[in-house]
Every structure is written in structure tokens, then in C-alpha cells.
Amino acid sequence: MSTEIAIIDNLTDEEIMRLSGQDDNPNARTDSGLPRLKINRDPENDDGLTLPVGAFFVPDADGVFVYAKEALFRPFLSYLQYQTYDPVTEKYTCKSIIIKNFGEEAIDTEGGIRCGKLTRKQLDGLSQDDLAIQRNIRCYRMLYGTISMKGVTADGTARTIKDYPVLWRATGSAFMPIGDAITTFKDNKKLMHQHLMHLSLKREKKGSNVYYVPVIVADVKNTSVLKETNSLFAGFLGIVQAENNYVADKYRKATTAVVHTATANSVMQELGRDFDDPVGEL
């Protein structure tokens, strides 16, 4: 890993700070230090400004959200992570390490695997309460790459973003389209970081619920390479490694606590037997 994260000389100071998590702008970063690419479903923001619904959006380097109906995404890493969301506190309470595929063991911050997510077969026979718990545990597609788009800010100001490092954390209806695009690159024997995904959104409605599904066209014909490729790879890999180190540390502490508790209970049981009253004896 040390050789992978050593090459950062092609990045500006601001980009290095953003990739390393050093940037402390709360609107311009995630826990990983990367801006998050999202899909907007809100008709207006907290200031009452009208927003383009069904658009991609991301905070730029100044923390200003930029919205666009279409975008170009260059994927570098396509990983997976399990996370548990608590709808009461509106916070994520557990997360696994970031894995490359489903064959890897996804240890988590609570000392378990996959945050307790069960397989489809294991869901059979569960109570409604247990099924509700399972629905709050999701597997996210963690797509690290760069975004380029011509969009607008909330006040309508035109803003262009070019080769901007982001994390696209996707689940639900966005999970499979991303996976299919990644498979397209693989099937065509293409290195995905040398190609682009053309992104747009399709409006879907199920009952009263309106949502937007990404439409992704993997461009396997046109090849282009960024001069910052090595440093971007290094930055993304460094972020993943830092996240996994954090989760692994939490996992070790959680499992150690369980062992200590079990040992303490065993000792107390043994002591209890040693000092039991000799009932029935004079």
C-alpha cells in the first residue's frame, strides 16, 4: 500500500487535502474526505430556493452544491460496504470494511459480519420486526472516481465541474445499473479508469413514491487517460485503507470485549459453585 499512496505530486494542495480528509469544510466532504455524488429528490433547499428534481448533485471545492441532469463519470474503484441505518436517530450505527467482492469477509464495527445482514434464504420465517431490522442494513456500491458536468447552483448560477474526485455511494435502484456498467467494461476487456460512464436519470413511480433510476452508458470505444491517474488511484486506495483500518480496530475492540465478558461470567460461575451453601448438610 505504501507504494500505491506515494504518488501525489500531480495534485494541488486542495485536492490532496480533500482526498486525505484534511479539508474541514462540512459541506464539501464525507467521512472519507471525499465529496459525495448524490441524486436530488428535494424540490427546494432550506433557503426556499427551487432545486432541479431528478438531477445529480455534488458540493464543489467551496462547498456549493452543483446540480446537473447529465454527467460524465470516470470510475477508478468499485467496492462494496455494509451499513446499518437507524431511522429513529437518523444516523448510521454500524459499518463493515470496504470489500472488493461478495467473496470477502466483511467484518464490522460491532464485532460481527456484514452488520448482521442475512442472506435471502435466511430471511425466510423471520418476524416482521426482524425483517424491518434487516431492511435497515444495506449493501452499498462504493464507486470512487471523478465527475465532470455542466450544471447550476441553487440560485441558478452556471457552474462547471471537471474531473472532480468524488464518492458515489449507491444502493437500491442505483445498485444494479452501476454493477452492469462495470461488467460492461470488464466484458470488453477495458480498464474502466480509461473510459467514461455517461450518466442520466429516469423517473420512476411506484404508488405514490417517485424515484429516479440512473441510466448509465459505458463508453468502451473512446479511451482517455488523466495525467493524475496514479495520484488519484493512490488517493482513493489510501482512503479505503484508512476506512478499513478504522473498522478493523473497532472490530477488534468489540470482539475483545465479548471475550472478556464471557471470561468474567465463567469465572463468576466457578466462584459461585465454590461458595454454594451446603444445603441439606448440618
N, C-alpha and C positions, 0 to 999 in steps of 0.2 A: 504493500500500500504506500510506503514512503516514496517509492519512485513514481507512483501514479499521481501523488499530490504535490510533487515538487515543482512542476512547470506552471508557473502563474505569471511569468513576466510579460505576457501579451495582454493581460487585463489591466484596466485602470484601477486606481486605488478604490474608487467607489464600487466597482464590480467585485473586487476582492473582498471588500467589507461585506457586501451583500451576500456573496457566496459563503463566506465564513461565519456569518451570523453576527458580525461586528456592528452592522448598521442597526441603530436602536430606534429607527422610525417605526412605530407600532402599526402604521397602515401599509408600510412598504415591505413587510416581511412576514414570514410564518415562523413556527418554532424552529424550522430548519435554516432560517435566514434567507429563504427564497420567497419572492412574491408568488402568490397563488393565482393561477388562471382559473376562473370560475364562469358559470353561466348565470346571467341575471334573470330573475323572475319577478323582481320588485318594480312596480310602475313608477315609484318615486323614492327619493332618498330622505334622510332625516330632515333636510332643509326644505323639503317640499318641491324640489326640482324634479321634473319629469325625466324618467330614465327609459332608454330603449329596452323593452322587454324582449327576451329571446335573443340576447346578444352575449358574446364573450366579453369579459372584463377583467382587468388586472390593474393593480396600482403601479404607476411608473416610479422612477427613481425618486421623485419628490413626494410620493405617497398620494398622488392624484389619480383617481380611477379613470381609466380609458375604456370606452365601450365600442365594440365593432361587431357587425353581423357576420363578417367573414375574417379569416386569419390564416396565416401560414405557420405551421408548427414543425420544428426540426427536432425529432426525438433522439436523445442520447442514451437514456437508461429507461427500461420498462420493468419495474419491480412491483411487488405486492406487499401490503401491510394490513393486518387485522387491527381494528379499533372498536372500542365499546363506547357508545354514546348514552349519557343519562339525560332523558328528556325532561326530568324534573329540575335538575341543576343546570341543564343546557351546557354540559361540559363532557369532555372525553375522559373516562376514568381508567382506561386500560389500553395499552397498545403493544403490539408484538414487534419483534425485529423486522426489518425490511428484508424480504426474501426475493430471490430471482424467479422461483417457480414453486408450484404446489408440492414438489417433492422434498423441499427443505423443511426442517422442523422450526416452526415459528414460536419460539419461547416469548413470553410476555412479561410485562412489568409486575404482574401479580403472582408470578411463580408458576404459571400454567402454560398451556399451549393454545395458540390461536385465540386468546382471550376467552376461551371456553366455547368457541364456535363449533357446533356439531355438524356432522355430515347429513346429507338429505335422508339417508336411511335411519340415522339415529334420531331424527325428528319425529318419526312415527310413534304415536302413542303419548306424546308429551301433552301436558295440560295447556290450556290457553295462556295461563300466566307464564309458564316456562317458554312457550312459543313467542310470547311478547318479548321476553328477555333475549331470546335468540335473534329476533328481528333488529334489536339494537346493537348487535355485534355484526359488523360488516367487514368484508374484504375489499380493500381499496386498491385500485390500479394507481401506482405511483409513477407518473411519467415525467421524467426530468428532461428538459430541453429548452429551446429558445423559441420565442414567439415574435412574429412580425405582423403588424396590422395597422391599417389606417382607420382611425376612429375619432370619437369625440369625447370630451369630458362631460360631466353632468350639466354644465352650463352651456353646452353646445360648441365649445371651442374645439377646433380641429386639432388632432394630436396624432402623430405617427410614432410607432414603436418599431424598432428594428433589431433583430437578433438579440432579444432581451431574455436573459436566463430566468426561467420560471419552473414551478412545480405544478403539474396538473394532477390533482388527486381526485380520482373519479370512481364512482360506484353506480349501482342502479342501472338505468337505461344507457349510461355512458360507458359502462364497463366493457361490453362486448364489442361495440364499434371500434374502440381503441385496440382491443386484442386482435380483431380481424385485420386492422391496418398493419399492425406489427407482423402478423403472419404473412401478409402480402409481401412485405419486404423480404422476409425470410424465404418464402417460396420462390422468389425471383433472385435469390442469392445476392441481395443488396445490403450493404452496410447502411442501416437506417439513418445514421447521423449525416450521411452524404446526400440525403434526399429530404423532401418536404411532404408534409401532410396538408392538404387543402381542407380547411375546416369551415363548415357552415352548420346551421341548426334547422331541425324540422319540428314544427309544432305538433304535439300530440295531445289528445284529450281522452281521459277515462273517467266517465261520470262527470263530476264537477271539477275534477282535478286536471289542470292544464300543465303540461311539462314540455321540455324541449330536449330532443334527442340529437346528439352530434351526428352530422353526416361527414364522413372522413374519406377523402380520396387520396390514396397513397401514390405519389408520383414516382414511379420506378424508372421512368425514361430519362429524366433530367438529373444529372449529377452535379452537385456543387459542394465545395468544401470550405468551411470557415477557417481563416488563419488562426483563430483562437481555439481550434478543435482540441488540442492537447490540454490546454489550460482549463477549458470547460469540462472535459472529461475528469480532470483532476479535481476540480471544484465539486462536481456532482458526487464523485466517489467519496470524497472527503466528508461531505455532508451525510451520506448514507452510513459511512463508517462511524461517524460521531453519534448518530442516532442509535445505531446498533450497540455501540459501547454503553450508551446510557441505559438502554433497555436491558442489556445483559447484566449490568450492575444491579439494577432493580430486581431482576430475576434471581440473582444470587442471594441478595439480601432477603427476598421473600421466601425462598426455599430454605435458607439457613434458619430463618425464624420459625418455620414449620418444624424443622428437625429439632430445634431447641425446645419448642413447646411439647413435642411428642416425648422427648427425653425427660423433661421435667415431670410430665404426667406419669411416665413409667416409674420414675424414682419415687414419686409421692405414693403410687400404688404399692410399691415394695415396702416403703416405710409404714404404710397403713397396715399391711399384713404383719409386719414385725411387732407392731404395738397394739394389735387387736386384743380386746378384753377376753380373757379365758372364760367365755360364757359356759355355765354348767359345771364349772370347777369350783371347789371350795379352797 
